[in-house]
Amino acid sequence: MKKLLVYLKEYKKETILGPLFKLLEASFELFVPLVIASMIDRGIGGGDRQHIINMCLVLILLCFVGFGCAVTAQFFAARAAAGFAKKVKRALFDTIQKLSYSDIDRVGTSAMITRMTSDINQVQQGVNLTIRLLLRSPFVVFGAMVMAFTINSRLALIFLVTIILLFLVVGLIMRWSIPRYGQIQAGLDALLSLTRENHTGVRVIRAFSLEHDEKENFSKKNNALKELQVFVGNITALMNPVTYAILNLAVAFLIYRGAILVDTGELTRGQIVALYNYMAQILVELIKFANLILTVTRAIASGNRVEEMLELKTSMEDGTVSEFQPSEYHIEFDDVSMRYERDAEDSLEDLSIRIKRGERIGVIGGTGSGKTTLINLIPRFYDVRKGAVLIDGRNVKEYKLDALRERIGIVPQKAVLFHGTIRDNLKWGKNDATDEEINEALTIAQAKEIVDGKSKGLDEEVAQGGKNFSGGQKQRLTIARALVRKPEILILDDSASALDFLTDKKLREAIAAMDNPPTTFIVSQRASSVLSCDRIIVLDDGKVAGIGTSDELLIKCDTYREIYDSQYKKEGAV
């Protein structure tokens, strides 16, 4: 949590002025009991009406000045806390963006979302209250005790004993509750993960009539989280009644002893009222302080989780080379094996192939055979376990990631569009792309008709996730987005699954007819999509079942022949 405070550096003025104005407000508040004591002893006791009026005016003045100080302090505290949260969110977002796919898989998307939202909100609230109350409450408590000693040192010992007992109670509860709040946030991670999974797969759940099972699973985890929250809440809720009990006992004893001293003439009525008011101030401030401690406890637990995420370093070290020197082979897989973290077996095993510039490589195989794993090694989304992936004769680990990925156009399995216009989405491929370049990419991707059919053309709004486009339209637009940058390497990861065979064929022919066509990887489960490729890699359970042209594989590769026969008997030749 301490390391997060660096993000308050730019708000030094606010973090100083906020507590300062709160201390000024507290100082004025400490004078109130003395004014009231004077009003009782001199004004009421002595029958001095003018003194009563003067003291009332002083009280009104203290009220307005204190109110102004409180509002000013509130402003500075809110500004510092909001700015702090903004900077932490930005830093956390930057950290997440730098993580490798392996790191993201390990941490989990739900955990990242919880830290970015719930945890940072808890920390923001903690910072806000800390600036406002951390100094004010102890200042009032100890100030009231000091003022009590100026009135009567014997009765002021009650204040000292009371404050020691109260701080012991608060300290013990805080020490117990901090780790438990961390467990609550971890439980929230698990619940968010389950909720996200259910919302994403709601159609599948309903299709298999598993709503009841999922409700029971959710209820089980939700109840476990609730029970933990109730248990921690019950313990921390003891803080208020225990502090009230201690303070009320102290007040009762103060009134009892004060009455005796007033009877003997050692104290005036005004002084005993002032002592009672100081005890009341301690009561109010310690209740505030107790609530502050609860908030800070949650903030520390959340802050530790955010700090843990901020300290994550990507397991993928960036390279230093940014220039590419063309070599005989554009891409080489040299005895490559790859294994996902926590997996017991390789997802890809012993792959070796050399690919010349401009070649079209098909990648085909059954579900889970390692097709996506293979192409994820080229832009270095994952690192190999054994062997090496080379581009232009250099290991991809030697290249700077930005320089490497700028040369690669990727169309993932799931077509994703973002909220904005069509033009905005296509400029993800190239920030400074002109409309002419965009239209050229749309034509190659067979998506020009989509844009022409919209009233606003390239300025047509895209809903979040591209929900206002069909699956085939989204796929063609994402292909166009990859083509806008005119990549040297183009990866189509089963990105034509929603296209009809004719459109798919036209797309492949248009890419092949490009000036300086890219080295293209076509990942597909359709044999028809890879028939025209220069070579085809056939994968089976992470291993290479065969490499060659379609005709060669039909003769020597049983796996490819099975895929080919099963689809062509069903689909017919294309």
C-alpha positions, 0 to 999 in steps of 0.5 A: 500500500505504501508504494501507491502513495507515490501517485499522490506526489502531484497533489502535495498541496491538497494533501497538506492544505486538506488536513491543515484546514481540518485542524483549523476547524478542530481548533475552533471546535475545542474553544466551544466548551470554554465559551459555553463554560464562560457563558454559564459561570459569568453570564448565567451565574453572574446575571451578566446578560451582555456577556451571554450575548457576546458569547453567543456571537463568539459561538456563531463566529466559530461556527461559520469559520469552522464551516468554511474550513471544513468545506475547504478541507473537503474540496482539497481531499476530494480533489486529491483522492480523485486525482490519485485514483485516476493516476493509479488506474492509468498505471494499472492499465499500463501494467496490464497492457504490458503483460504477456498472454501467459501473465494474463492467463495466470492472473485472470481477467476477472481479477484484473477487472476487480482491481481496476474497479472495486479495489481502486474505489476502496483505496480512493475512499480511504485516501479521501477520509484519511486526508480529512480525518486521520489528523483531525480526530486524534487532534480533537481527542488529545486536544480535548484531553489537554483542555480537560487537564487545564480545567482539572487534572484529577478528572482529566485522568478519566480522559487519559484512561478512556483514550488508552482503552479505546485505542486498544480496542480499535488497534486489535479489531484493525489488526484482525480485520485487515487480512479478512478484507483481503479474503473478501476481495479475493472472493469477489474475484471468484464471484465476478469470474463466475458472473462473467462466464455466465453472461458470456455463455448465457445462450449455451447455458439456456440451450442445455437447460443448465440455468438451475445448475448455474444458479445453484453454483452462483448461490453457493459462492455468493453465500460463502462470500456473504457469510465471510462478509457477515462474520467480518462485519460482526466483528468490526461492528463491535467497534461502535458499541464497545467504544460507546460503552467505554465512553458512556461509562467514562461520562457517567463516572465524570458526572458522578465525580464532577458533582462531588467536586462542584458540591465541595466548590473545587469546580464550577458548574460551567467547568463540569459542563465544559468537561462533559462537552469535551468528553462528548467531542471525544465520543464523536471523534472516536466514532468517526475514527472508528469508521475511518479505521474500518474504511482504511482497513478495507482500503489497505487490503485493496491497496495491497492487491492493487500494488501486487498487480502494479509490481507484476513484471511481464515474463516476456522481455522486450528485445532491442532490435527494431530493424529488419534485414530481409533474408532467404527465409522470411519465417522459420520455425526451428524445432519449436515446442510450446507449452501453456503455463500449468499444462502438463503437456506441450500444445505444440511439439517439434515443429520445423518449417522454413517459409519464403517471403510471400508464401501462403501457408495453410494451417489445418487440423481438428479442434485443439490441435494447436493451430492458434498456438502456432500462429500466436508464436509469430507475433510473440504473444507466447514464447516457445518452450524449446526451439526458436521462431525466426523472422528475417533470420533473427529470433523474434525474442531479439526484436522490439515487440512494437517493431515486430507487431507493426509488420504483422496483420492479425485477424483473430478467431473472434471478430471484435469491433469497438464502439466508434465509427467504421473509420475509427475501427479500421484506423486501428490498423494504421493511425494515419490511414487515408480514406483511399487506403481504407477503401483499398483494404475494404475492397480486398477484404470484400467489405466495400459493399458493407460500407457502401450500403450504410447511409454514413459510409465510413462514418457509420456508428459501430455498436460496442462489440460490433453488435449492429453487424452480422458475423460475416460482416464483422469478419470482413471488417476485421480483415480490412483492419489488418490489411490497412497497414499493408503488413509483411505477414498476414495471419488469418486465424479461422477468420472466414468461418462465417463467410460463404465459400464464394466470398472466401474464395474471392478474399483469398484471390484478392490477397494473392493479387496484392502488390507485394503480397504478404506472407500469409497464414490461413488457419482454417478447419475448411479444406477448401480454404487452404487448397490453393496455399503453397504449403499446408501444415497439418496438425494433430494433437499438437504434433505435425502430421504432415507438411506439403501441398494439398496433392502431396498430403492427400497421398502421404498424410492420413489426417489431411485425407480424412479431413478432406474426404469428410468435407468434400463428400459433404460440401462438394468441390469448390 
